[in-house]
Structure formats: C-alpha cells, structure tokens
Amino acid sequence: MKQLYYAALTYLVLGLVGGLAYREITKANGFTGDTQLAVVHTHLLVLGMLVFLVVLLLEKAFALTNSRVFPWFFWVYNAGVVWTVGFLAVNGTRTVLGEPTGAALAGAAGLGHVLLTAGLVLFFVCLRSRLSTSDTAPAATIGR
C-alpha cells in the first residue's frame, strides 16, 4: 500500500516541477504559442497522482496487491506514464526552442500510449480478479 502512496506522491512532485518548468522555459524563450510542454504537469497530476490515489482507495477495499497481476499493472502503467510524459516534455521543449519535431518522435511517443493502455487493461484484469474473490466475503454495509 505504501508503494501506491509513494507513487502518487512522486507524481505530485513531478507534476509541480513540470508546471514550473513549463512556465520558466516559455518565459525565458519569450514563447507564447501552443506546446506539448503545457500539458506535462496535468498528465503527471492526473495519470500519475490522481490515478494512484484512486488505486490506493481500491486497494483498501479489495486488496488489489494480492492479485498476481498487480505488479504487472504497476510497472507497465508507470512505464507508460513516464514514457508519455517524457516525450511530451521533449516535443514541447523542442517546439519552444524552435526545433522541428519529426514523425520518429511522434511514433516513439505513441508507444507510451500503448503502454498506458496495456497498464489499464492489466488494472481491470487485476480488479476483476479481486472482485471475484471478494464476492464470497460478506458485503460491507453503509454506515458501518
């Protein structure tokens, strides 16, 4: 469970740093246009921090970490977030600096989305396995 907390905390810190970096890089270069750098912090905060806080709540309710699929979800999903955000940062910084971004970078960035998708599929497999396990346990009542 602490692993999920620390993942959420790490993404919070990285998201805040990403927002600061966006502001400082664009200001230092006098850039006023659109750039993928602008969404680095939101991707980190939503795909990283928020998702892991929700998974932490679901862990508390369904003991997701008891599933043999959970480690696969955790590492594949994290790789997808880091890969996706890394390429957003690279493409965005190149745009701010006036350097071209090519098809190779776009294709490589797409791999991050593939990893995110695979991670989400693994998450739902993990959740389903734990829901099946919890069906045999007595249901919690509201207000208890």
HELIX and SHEET records of a PDB file:
HELIX    1   1 LYS A    2  ALA A   28  1                                  27    
HELIX    2   2 GLN A   36  VAL A   39  5                                   4    
HELIX    3   3 VAL A   40  HIS A   43  1                                   4    
HELIX    4   4 LEU A   44  LEU A   50  3                                   7    
HELIX    5   5 VAL A   51  PHE A   62  1                                  12    
HELIX    6   6 LEU A   64  ASN A   66  5                                   3    
HELIX    7   7 PHE A   70  VAL A   96  1                                  27    
HELIX    8   8 ALA A  103  SER A  134  1                                  32    
END                                                                             
